[in-house]
Amino acid sequence: MNIESLRSYCLSLRGVTEDVKWGNDLCFLIGGKMFCVTNLDGEPSVSFKVSDAEFEELTSLTGIIPAPYMARNKWIQVQSWDKFIDPQWENYVKQSYELIKSKLTKKLQKEIGTS
């Protein structure tokens, strides 16, 4: 996985938009809520939400840390593109998308065509 394939995959999910925040972070959003963030320059890192059970397991691995400012919401930061193979990246990103989407109102889910 790399930034272009991540971008392509995220934008293939229904209702996803992208935005650059904080000067150099590419954010992918569903219903205005972030579900995946990667930096555009510097060291590679990708942050996304995981399940409560996976949070402890994944953050115990080398190269995966609780995401700064978002750890309390069970977000992790993966500090290398080679930490996962592409199907794993897609699984975790899709899971994050679904976790965030599930918190949207039913009305908003319908408006963006995801329900």
MOZIWO-V10113 format. One record per residue. RES is the residue in one letter. SS is DSSP state (a for helix, b for strand, c for the rest). PSI is psi in whole degrees, -180 to 180 (999 if undefined). NEAR is the number of other ideal C-beta (glycine too) atoms within 8 Angstrom. Layout:
res=<RES;RES>
ss=<SS;SS>
psi=<PSI;PSI>
near=<NEAR;NEAR>
This chain:
res=<M;N;I;E;S;L;R;S;Y;C;L;S;L;R;G;V;T;E;D;V;K;W;G;N;D;L;C;F;L;I;G;G;K;M;F;C;V;T;N;L;D;G;E;P;S;V;S;F;K;V;S;D;A;E;F;E;E;L;T;S;L;T;G;I;I;P;A;P;Y;M;A;R;N;K;W;I;Q;V;Q;S;W;D;K;F;I;D;P;Q;W;E;N;Y;V;K;Q;S;Y;E;L;I;K;S;K;L;T;K;K;L;Q;K;E;I;G;T;S>
ss=<c;c;a;a;a;a;a;a;a;a;a;a;c;c;c;b;b;b;b;b;b;c;c;c;b;b;b;b;b;b;c;c;b;b;b;b;b;b;b;c;c;c;c;c;c;b;b;b;b;c;c;a;a;a;a;a;a;a;a;c;c;c;c;b;b;b;c;c;c;c;a;a;a;c;b;b;b;b;c;c;a;a;a;c;c;a;a;a;a;a;a;a;a;a;a;a;a;a;a;a;a;a;c;c;c;a;a;a;a;a;a;c;c;c;c>
psi=<147;-179;-36;-41;-34;-46;-47;-45;-48;-44;-14;-15;140;129;8;138;166;155;150;123;157;28;-38;21;121;118;138;132;150;122;30;2;132;141;-12;138;135;151;149;-16;167;-158;140;138;145;133;142;165;142;169;160;-44;-41;-28;-52;-44;-49;-40;-7;-9;148;133;3;124;161;132;130;136;-15;2;-36;-19;14;43;143;161;120;125;15;138;-26;10;-33;159;162;-46;-33;-45;-50;-40;-49;-41;-43;-41;-43;-45;-49;-40;-44;-44;-38;-21;-11;154;153;-37;-46;-40;-40;-42;-38;3;31;5;999>
near=<8;6;9;6;9;14;11;8;11;13;9;6;10;6;10;12;7;11;7;9;7;4;5;8;11;12;11;14;12;16;12;4;9;8;14;14;12;12;11;8;4;4;5;9;9;12;12;12;11;13;8;6;6;8;12;8;8;10;10;5;8;3;7;11;7;9;10;6;4;9;10;4;6;10;12;15;12;11;10;7;7;4;9;9;6;8;6;8;13;9;8;11;14;9;11;13;14;8;12;14;13;6;6;13;5;7;6;9;12;9;6;11;7;11;5>
